[in-house]
Amino acid sequence: MSFSSEIKDELIKIENMPDCCTHAMAYGMFLFGRSFTLSDISLMTDNERVAEKYLQLSEKACGIKAQLNVSRASKYTVFFENDESRRSVLSVFSCTGNERTRRIDRGNLTNDAVDNEVNLCCCDAAFLRGAFLSCGTASDPNKSYHLEFVVPYKTLSLDLMKILNEYGIKAKHMVRRYVNVIYIKDSESIEELLAMMGAHIAAMEIMNIKIYKDVRNLTNRRNNFENANLSRTVFASFDQVNAIERLKLSGAYLTLSDDLKQIADLRTDNPDASLREIGDMCEPKMSRSAVNHRLKKLMIISENPEKEEDKIDE
């Protein structure tokens, strides 16, 4: 099942809405359906449960039974078959069906109840729930964060974007193949919208995926950092061992102080050891910086064997 279907199934299961929200949800489904005019009020979908919800809301909100047709390709079309039924549906939402363009009439969103904690108006949430069932889709959050409403009319799409923006949801408008699209790519805004509409499980799924991605990215960054450090240690050790071998071949090794000989022997015998590990092997123990300082001396002497050891720091 796609993520969009999961969201819609969760929204469809919401029951026991107050009458004002049932009205607002039906308005959202009808207005954002395939058509909402006197000549045709219908919805086409490939989701059987969405079609059933449309049928249910037509009876609850309008007292009129819609008709359902299923094609051989399993496309569900819900419609009102005559002018009288369509006129009655339109009148429920204070429409005539002769409007020149589709707009959102906020009078159908009475918002009798308000959640003061989030300042969420109940009918706005129900309306958006209905709109998403009719024309909304969402990408799999494992792949990308993207939720959109595909709307046939520009004015209607801009009205929808305005409502979303009022709630701080970062919605944007674009035209794709002559169709208006209101889309959201901000993961937090998608979470907020899903929670607002009542799809709390879907919202939690996105949150969990974000946490997983953050942990995975942090682990990858740490691994990359550790690998980079290991590579630097290996290359540095390789150069140091080569320098010590040059000192032995030139005879300069015999002139080294006991401290330098100890570090040279430990590095040669332990090429994979870190500076701190070499320091712990010394007698007496040395700090990491002290080991590093002596190895640098060995590198300088290997390049210039005639330079006196006690003058290297000058």
Phi, psi and omega in degrees: 000135180288162179297323177300317180294323178298316179298312183296320177299321179293320179292322181295329183286350180290122183236180176056042176281148173295161184303323182296323181283325175299318178298314183293320180294318177298319178299317178298316180294315183292314185295324183260014175283190183296321181208148179213068182225173179296329181276340182196121169238114186203165175222136174242132182208159174257009179254111184300321183290328175295317178299318179295323178294322177299315179299315181297315181291328180297325179280318183292315186274329187243347182070022182233136180270124177275170180252151181236133176233134180242124181276171178296335179273013180061038172263131183257126177241121178252133186206164174253125197276348181220165183300323183297314180293321180292321179296323180293319179297314181298321182294329178301328182254022177058039178242157177255337185092353180256009179300141184290331177211162180273131176226161176272122176267105184295349176294340177276358179244082189287335177051058180290337180239142181227131174274105186295334182295322181243006181054044184259121177277131189297319184286329174299316179296316180295321179297314179295326176299314179295319180297318180295321178299326182277319189220014184261150173216159178216140180282158174298118183296345175292337182258314180198161176260108182202123174229140183212158172242125179263114190238133183286338184244135181296314182299321179293319180296321180290325175298319179295316180299323180298316179297315180299316181295330178299332180263014177078013179274126187278077180264145179230163182245141172209165176247125180235114180053049177068012178242138180279136181231127171259119187231156180227125178246348179283120186299321181294323178293322177296316177301315181297317181294315180299316179295321179298318181285343180108006179269067186290325180295317178296320179297318178294326179297318178296317179301315180296320179295320178297318178297315180299315180296320179297316179295317180297316180295320178297318179297318179296319179296319179295317179297317179297320179295315180294320178295321179295318178296319179297318179297317179297320179296317181296313181295318179296318179297320179300315179294320181293317179297318178298320179296319180294321178297322178296321178298319180292320180293325182276349183087354181292339180300323184293338182270357183288154174290163181300322179300314181291322178297319180300313180295319181297316181293318180295320179294317180297319181282340184228067184296338182267355184286147176281168179299321180295321179294320177296319179300323179291336180279343185289156175235106357285170182298148178239155176285165178301317182294325179293319178296315181299319180298316181290323177295323177296322177299316179299321179296317181293317180296323180296330179278334181219076186302338183278346182286136182287138185303318185285355179256000184292326183277354184284000000 
